[in-house]
Amino acid sequence: MSKPFKAKVNNNYNFDFTAQQIEKLDSVFKSDGSFHVLDNETSFQAKIVAQNFNDKTYTVEINGNRYDVKLSDSLDILISELGLEASSVKKENDIKAPMPGLIVSVDVEVGQEVKEGEGILVLEAMKMENTLLAPRDGVVKSVLVEASAKVEKNAVLIEME
């Protein structure tokens, strides 16, 4: 029995398929990064335009048309059927020290709006400076450390709202 897969296209259309069906496709990788695919005597030109491997989301172009695709493998399907999927919106309110170290700089202040991925403070650990990034968009609720403070692993450094 082949493992099942699901694809949700443009957040509208759902497709179920198996690894065997994928293997039956006649596809050739071309030097420009695109693919030539032959399925049931129908020819397609396909290219992956953008991808987020962790989220299993892709933007693909097929014969000049773009599609947003979300893939689910057999484990994703099982987790969904059991109702165990994590919330799609991860809300982290505390920025914690990933390791013991010394705070080099705090680059935000209370009330400041931050964007996901923005540098908020610098922690020196093992003779390396590590910039800690905002895990999501939000507002700084409190700053619990200052420059030159020593911190332990998992110490709360900044709270967000």
N, C-alpha and C positions, 0 to 999 in steps of 0.2 A: 504494500500500500504506500503510495506516494504522499509526502507531507503536504498539507493544504497551505495555500497562501491567499491573501485577500489584498485587493487594491481599491482604494477610494480615489476617484478621479474628479478633480475640480470640486471636491467636497459635496458631490452630487450623485455620482454614479459608482456602484459597487460591482466588483468583478471577483469571482472565485476561480482559482486555477491551481494546478499542481506542478511540482518540479518536472514531472514527465512531460507535461504540456510545454513547458519552457524549453526543455531539451529537444523537443521535436521541431522547434523553430530553426530555420536555416538562417544564421546570422553571420555577417562578416564585419570585423572591426576595420575601419578605414583609417588612413594616415592622418586625416584631419580631426580625428576623435569621434567621428560619427559612426553609425552602423548602417549596413544595408541588411534588411530583414525580409525574408521570404516566408510567408505563411499561407498555406492552401493556395498556392500559385498567385498570391497577391504580394506585390513588392512595396516595401516601406523604407523611407529614409528616416532614421531616428538619431537623436543626439541628446545627451544629458546636459542641460543648460546650467542647472544649479542643483546642489544636493546638501542635505543635512543628514549625515550618516547616523548620528545618535537618535534623531527623531524619525528616521526612515522616511523622510520626505524628499521628493525630487521634483524638479521642473524639467519636463522632457519636451522636445520638439519633434513632432512626427509629421512628415510631409509638409513642413512649414507652419503647422499649428502647434501652439504651446498648451501643455496640460500640467496641472499640479497633481502629483500622485503621492498618496500615503500608503506605504506597504505594511502589511502585518504578516508575520510568519506564524507557524503552528503554536509557538509559545505565547505570542501576543494574543492569538485567538483564544487559547485556553484561559489565559488570565482574564480576558474580557468576559468569557462565558461564566467564569466563577465569580465575577463581580469584584475582582481584586485589583483592578487597574488603579494606578496612582492618579491623583487629581492632576489634570492637565496644567493647572496653574499652581506652580510651586511658590509658596509665599514664605520667604525666609525673613525673619525680623531681626535676627541677631547675627552680627559678623563676629566670628570667634577666631582666636589665634590657632592656626593650623599646627603650630609647633611652638616650643618655648623660644623666646628671643627678646630683642630690644626694639622698642618703637623708635624709628628714625624720624618719621614725620607723620602728622595727621593732616590730611589734605581737605577735610570737610569740617563744617561747623553745624551746630544745632539749627534746624530749620531749613537747611540747604537742600534743594532738590538734586537728586542724582539719577543718572541713567544707568541701566544695566551695563556692566563691563567697564564703567568709569573707575579709575583709580581713586581709592578713598584714604588709604594709609600705606606706609612702608614699614615693613617688619624686617629687621636684620636677624638672621638665624644661620648658624654654621658659616659665618663670614660671608654670607650672601644676602643681598637686599631683595626682598620679595614684596611686590606691590599687590596688596589685597584689593580686589575689585568688588564693586557693588553687584550683588547677586540678582538684582531686579531694579526696576524703576521705583523710586520712592522718595521719601523725605527723611532726613536724619532726625531721629527723635532725641537721642542722647549720645554723647561721646564720653566714654568711660575711661579713656587713657589719654596721656599726653606724651609728647616727644621725650625721649630718654627713659621712659618707664620700662621696667623689665616685666614680661608677662609669661605666664605658664600656658601650656597647651590647653586649648578649649576655653580659655578665659574670654568672656564677652568683652569686645572692644568698642563696638558701636551698635546701637539699636536703631532700627528703622521702623517707620510706620507707613 
